[in-house]
Amino acid sequence: MRADVLGLQAFISIAERGSFRAAASHLNLSQTALSHRVRKLEESLGTPLFLRTTRQVSLTAAGTTLLPRARRVFEDLGSAINEVRADLHAADEQVAVGCLPTIAGHCMPAVIAAFAKRHPGIGVRIHDNSASEIADKVQSGEAEFGVTIVAANRWDLELKPVVKEPFVLVSHRSMPLAGATSLTWAQLQGEPLVRISAETGNRILIDDALGSRRDTLIWRYEVQRVVTAVSLVRSGIGYAVVPQLALDLVDAGDLVAIPLRSPSVSRTLGIITRKTVPLRPAARDLLALLIQALKRSVTPKRDE
């Protein structure tokens, strides 16, 4: 049996006020409508809840048993409604986004500063995760949108490309290749290279672009994160192939970025959102600022 919320509400009001007239007035109902609700509840239970006389209304044994339980139902319902309202209020005070670590470190500080001026009362939560983790966050609703590598998309997510970011070779200024204006991948043969883990989207893009040529290169070191790869290059032990924006996450100082060609490799950065869920106004504003920052930051890729 489905819970008869209106019937329980009528029952509680009559029991607490001792009369149909007072309960009807409290609920802003006619006595006929109130009686109809109670009658439906009694019929569904198969037993009367009130003893009615011309002067007073009292509870039957079934009514006495039901009253404290019915009150708990409404207390629980009220608590649930208050929790939902609190969650919605908290959501209104914060925008959660998923973002690749290189984008989070490069673009988000200035974007959040600009956003804070427009929305001083709204915070921002950044999930700086991998591409697959960002998709998970958006899919579950934990993040309103994500900035990630454009790849195979999920059926319930919408992906819009924004910019192409080239991969570059990072070198210490003291190393032999540092003075080159550009390099082919063939020129990297025999040089010690730092490789990003196969679990990352960046590694997949590079491997796919190079094909069998990747096996002719000396991948002497392997790390999990782009920032770690750049740090190893700073020590002078090798070179690393990283997204262009990665170099801006550290104090470049003694490091240089050299364009790569034959082939040129880039990653397409885009925005993922849930197809059926529109962004809230604050999230749309943050997204617009982020897209502007991405377009300003990334040098367009020239096809070779």
N, C-alpha and C positions, 0 to 999 in steps of 0.2 A: 504494500500500500504506500502510495506517495504521501509525503507529509503534507497535511492540510494546514499551511502556515496561517492563512486568514482565519480558519476555524479555530486554531489554537490561540490566535491573538484575541478573537472574540471571547473565547472561553476564559482566558486569563483576566481580561478586563471585567467581565461579569463577576468572576469569583472575587476579585480584589475590591470591587465597588458594591457588591451585594444587590445589584438590581440591573435589569435590562435597560431601563431608562438612562441611568447614569453611565453605563458602559457605552450605549449608543451615542450619547452626547460627547463622551470622551473621544470616540473613534470617528465622530462626525458622520454617523450613519443613521438611517431610519431604524426604528425598532424592528420593522419587518425584515429589513436586510440583515440586521444582527441576528434575529431569530433564525433566518434561513441558513446563515453560516454555522450556527450552533447545531441546527438540526442535521445538516450534512455531516458534521463531525461525529455526532452521536450515531448516525446511521452507518458511517464507515467503521466505527468502533463496535457497533452492535449492542450498545448499552447507553442508558441516559446518564448525563453528567450532573444534572441539576434536579432538585426537588422544588417545584414551583407551587407557591400558594398565592393568594391574592395580596398578601402583605409582605412576603419575603421570598428570597431565593437562597437555597442552601445546596451544598455539594452532596452528591451521592458518594458511596464508597469508592466507585470507580473515579469519580471526579476528584476526590481527596487524594487518591493514588496518582492521578495524572498531573495535578497542579504543580508540584515541585519539579517534575520532569519537564513539563512544558515550559516552566520558567527557565530551566537550564538550557533548553533548546534556543530560546530567544537571547539568553546571555551569550551563548556560544556564537550565535549568528551575529550579534552586535560586535563581539570581539573580532570575528572574521572580517566584518565590514571595516572596522577601525584599522585592522592590520593592512588591508588592501589600500585604504586611504593613505596610511602612513607610507606604504611602499611607493605609491604614486607620487606623494609629496617629495619623498627622497629622490625619486627618479627625475622629478622636475628640477631638482637642485644639482643634478649631475648628468653629464653626457659621457657615456662609455664608448670607446672606440678601440678597434684592433689595428695594430700598425707594425710593419716590419721594423726591426731594431734600427736599421740604418736610416729609415725615414723618421722614426721617432726621435732619434738623436739629432738629425740634421734640420728637419722642418718644424717639428712640434713646439720647440721653445718659443719661436717667434709667433707661430700660429696661436698658441695658447695666450701669449701676451696680448695679441690683438683681440682675441675672443674675450678675454677678461675685461677689456675696456668696454666692450659692447654688452657683456652679460656679467657684471661684477658679482652677482649672487649665485652663479652657476659654476660648479667645479667640473673638472675633466678627469676621467679615469682612462689611462692608456694601458692596453694589454699589448706590450711589445713582445710579440711571439713570432713563431714561424708561420709560413703561409697556411699550412694545414690547420694549425691551432687557431689562426685568425678566422678561418672559415667556420670552424667549430663554434667559436665565440659568437659570431654573427648568426649562425644557424640556430643556436639555442636562445638568442635574444640577450645574451650577456653583454654583447656589444651592439650598438645601433648600426654601425657600418664598419668596414675594414679597408685598410690600404694595403694592397698585397700584390704579388706577382700574378699577372694574368696567365692562367693555365686552365686545365680542364675544370669546368664549373659544375656545381651541384644543381640539381633540378629546381630546388626551391630558393636559390640565390640568383640575384641579378648582378652581372659583372660589366662594368663600363671602363674601357681603357682610357688612360689619361695622358701618359707620357712614355717615351722610350728612354731608358737610362743605359748608357753604354758601360761595358766592363772595360777596365783599364789595367795596365800593369803598374804596380806600385814598386818603386825602387828606392833604395838609399842613394843619396847623391854621390857617395864614394864608389858605387858599384859600376862595372863596365858599361852597362846599358843605359845608365842614367841620363846621358846626353842626347839620346835619340829623340827625334821629334815624333816618330811613330815607329811601330815594329810589326812585323808579321809573326805569326805563330811559329813559322819555321825558324825564325831567328832565336826562338827561345829554346831550341833543342840543345841539350847539353848544359843548360843553366839550372841551378837548384831552385825549385818552385815550392811554394806553400799552397797546399790544397785545402779547400773547404770540405767538410764532411759530406758524404753521399746522401745524408738524410735531409739536406737543405735544398730548397728550390734553386739557389744559385748554382750549385754543383751540377744539378740535372741539366740546366740550361747550357752550361759550358760543355758538358760531356756530349749532349745532343748536337751542338754546333760543330764540335771538332770531329766527331765520329771516331774512326780508328786512329786518327792522328794524335788523340790524347795519350795513346800508349807509347808514343815515341818521345814524350816529354818526361823529364825527371821530376816526379812529384815526391820530393824528399821528406816533406813534413806535412802533417794533416792536423787540422784544428776544427773545432765545432763552430766558431764564430768569426765573422769578418774582422771585428776589432782585434781579436787575438792574432789573426793573420798579419794585419798591419803592424802590430807590435813586434812580431818576429822579423819582419822586414826592417824595422828600425834598428834591430841589432846587427844587421848586415849579413845575415846567414843565407838569404835568398830573396827571391821576388815573389809577389803574390798577385793573382788576378782577382780583382774585386769590383763591385759596382762603383761607379764614379763618386757617388755621394759618401761612400765609406771613408774616403780620405778627409772629408770635412768633419768627421767625428773626433778626430785627434788633432793635435798641434802638428801640422804637416812639417814645418821646420826643415829638417834634413831629408824629407821624403819628396819624391816627385811622382806624378801620374803620367804615364805614357800611353797614348791611344794605340789600340791594337787593330790590325786589319788582316784580311785574307785567312779566315773570315773575320769581319767585325761581328762582335757578339753583344747583344743588349738584352735587357729584360724589360718587358712592358709592365708598367705599374698601373693599377686600376683600382676602382672602388667596388666593393661588394656590399650589397644590401639584401634584405629579405624581400622577395617579390611582392608579397601581399601586405607588407607592413610599411606605411609611409613614415618618413623621418619626422620627428618633432621639429618645430621651428628652430630651436637652439642647435639641434644636431645638424640641420640643413645649413645654418650659418657657419658652424665649425667646419663642415665639409667644404663649403665654398672657399673659405680661407685656406684650407689645406690644399685644395686643387690649385689655387693661385700660386701658393708657395712651391708646389711641385713643378709647375710650368716655369717658374722663374729660376729654379735651382738646376734643372737638368738640361744639359747641352743637347740639342737635337742630334740624333744619330744620322750620319751621312752613309748612305749605302755605298759599298765598295764594288 
